[in-house]
């Protein structure tokens, strides 16, 4: 075989290899979606539809309503051992209140369900849901209420049991929900009515 023929054969082999690689790449199945892609939010509502929020947790409690002028905080109570406001702390501005509560509501409605299952035949106390250790109520512009009850850690301690009333199914959510609640209470801590009462006394 002459050098020219060998060169032609080499070029043909290279071309075939490139073609086979391109074909294999096109036929390769797409990568599997990340685990979080199949998760759905606890509440399938836009955060902008929420007109009031009430929460009661071991971290504290909060009551607030939203109007066209923004959020108005009715009450804030920090839990025992919380970093309470000192007398010199300035109350948050209206913009800071709006930012804190808009963030909280957005995080709550977007909280993903990790796993859902029927709790029929199993006492709710087994999930820490009778009573729950935390309850977050969202009031929508339609007047409907969406309630998230949060129970204890799962057996693996990687998530929390929860349910969204009025549905009775139990599901799991991440523990970041408590971080979001803590962040809102911390930003609004100067409005703690207990602290204000102590200051006035």
Secondary structure, 3 states (H helix, E strand, C coil): CCHHHHHHHHHHHHHHHHHHHHHHHHHCCCCCCCHHHHCEECCCCCHHHEEEEEEEECCEEEEEEEECCEEEEEEEEECCCCCCCCCCCCCCCHHHHHHHHHHHHHHHHCCEECEEECCCCCCHHHHCECCECEEEEEEECCCCEEEEEEEEECCCCCCEEEEEECCCCEEEECCHHHHHHHHHHHHCHHHCHHHHHHHHC
